[in-house]
Every structure is written in structure tokens, then in C-alpha cells.
Amino acid sequence: MANDSIILRKMLEQRLFRATAFLFPLLMFVGFAKSYYLHALFNAPPITTLNVHLHGLVMTLWIVLFAVQIILIRTKNVKTHMRLGMFGVGLAVAVVISGIYTTYDSLIIRSEKIIGMNPHSFIIIPFTSLVVFVILFSAAIHYRKRPTEHKSLMFLTAINFLPFAFSRMPFVPEEIQIPWAFGGPILIAIAAFAWFSIKTGKFNMAFAAGLVLIIISVPLRLALMESPIWLDAVALIAP
């Protein structure tokens, strides 16, 4: 019975992360197609800021690496997966650095308004997403020798970035961008956690903790974004 349980868990893990390897790049591409990847086809203004291109390159490499790592495990190429893991750590650092700088440049230096919001308020959304990413990715590295926990946390790093793609979906009205952007990925994560837990009959604490972190970060940032504490803190780094 124990062997049957392990086989079932591994089979379900393969299904979940195989779907993630396909859907995560697809959703990110669809979300950013109009504003970045295919912006020339939509007569969008040219992207002249170098740091935006650098951030786009870093994030694209991260998305591709994420999918490749899942494929390597699926094909039992564990040694290559582990070698690329060291590159992944360096790339994760680049994701954070480029994310912080691009956010600072667009929202603080150039004061770009996102869905009509005060840039100083909105900056809490990408900033908090990067903090959550660091926590989830660090935990995934910590659990690298425990495949179920490691894979679950890496799955959640993808969920954590999906709001930026969801908010840019062409069919989403501006007035529901934030609820849709956060609600959609969270519902996907809850459904995946529930499905995995019910099918295996086990409670994955790392998966649950990471999911709770993502969920509570949403109302927390929405509550703080217009607060004097946050706005005063942002004013300190504004030119």
C-alpha cells in the first residue's frame, strides 16, 4: 500500500507540473503579447527603455528555464536539472534586481500610471510580488532534496507571477483588472492544492504555507498601498 501511495503521488505530481510547464509560458506570452512580445503588430508605441528590454529578457529566460527544468525531471534527466539549478539561482537574483530597477524607473522616475492609479501606491504590488517570490524560491531551494515540497513551491513561484500576465489579458475590462489578476491565479492554485491533496490523501504543509502566503499578500498590499506609512516610505526614495 505504501508503494502504491508513492506511485500515485508521483503520477499526480507529473500531471500537475507537466500542465504547469505548458500553461505558465503560454499564459505569460498571451498576457504580454500586446504590450511586449508582439507589440509591433498592435501598433503600440516602441519600447525605447533599455532596462525594460533587459527585464523582458531576464523574465523570458526564467519562464523558459522553468519549463525546461520540469521537462528534464519528466524525462529523468536529473543531473542536468541539478546543474541548471545553479544557473537558476543566479537567474532568480537577476529577476529580483531587474524587477526592482524596472519598477523603480517606470513608477518612481517616469511616474507611469497603471490603470489610473497613483504610481507611488501601485508600486507596492510588484514590490510585494518580488518579496513573495524570494520567499517561495528560497524555500524551494531549501527543500530541493524533498521533491514534492520543492515542486510545489516552484509551482507557486509561477502562480505568483501570473497576475502580471492576467492583468494584461486583452479581454479584461480595466475596472476588474486587479480582482481578475489576483483572483484567477489564486483560484488555479487553490484548485491544484485541493486536487492534489484529495487525490493523494496527504496534506502538503509547504504547499499550503506558500499558498497562504500568496493569498494574504493580496489584501495586505491593497490595505497598505494608500496608507501614509507606505506613501511616506516611497517618498523617501523618490527624486
FENQUIRA-V844758 format. One line per field, one symbol per residue. phi: phi as a letter, one per 30 degrees, with the letter a starting at -180 (. if undefined). psi: psi as a letter, one per 20 degrees, with the letter a starting at -180 (. if undefined). burial: I if it has 24 or more other C-alpha atoms within 12 Angstrom, else O. A space follows every 10 residues. Layout:
phi=???
psi=???
burial=???
//
This chain:
phi=.ddddddddd ddeddddddd dddddddddd dcdddbdcdd dchdeddcdd dddddddddd dddddedddd ddddcicddd eddddddddd ddddeddddd ddddddccdc hddchicded dddddddddd ddeedddddd decdcbedde ddddeddded cdeddddced ccdedceded dddedddddd dddddddddd ibcddddddd ddeddddddd dddddcdedd ddddddcdd
psi=hghhgggggh ghgggghghg hghghghhgg hjghifgkhh ijkqqqoiph hghggggghg hggggggghg hghhjkmhgh ghghhhhhgh hhghggghgg ggggghhggi lpppljqphh ghhhghghhh gggggggghg ghkhjngggg hghhghhghh ihhhghijph joqhijgggg ghgghghggg gggggggghi jqoogggggh ggggghhghg hhhhhjqhgg hhghhhiq.
burial=OOOOOOOOIO OIIIOIIIOI IOIIIOIIII IIIIIIOOOO OOOOOOOOOO OIOOIIOIII OIIIIIIIII IIIOOOOOOO IOOIIOOIOO IIIIIIOIII IIIIIIIIOO OOOIOOOOII IIIIIIIIII IIIIIIIOII IOOOOOIIII IIIIIIIIII IIIIIIIIIO OOOOOOIIOI IIIIIIOIII OIIOOIOOOO OOOIOIIIOI IOIIIOIIOO IOOIIOOOOI OOOIOOOOO
//
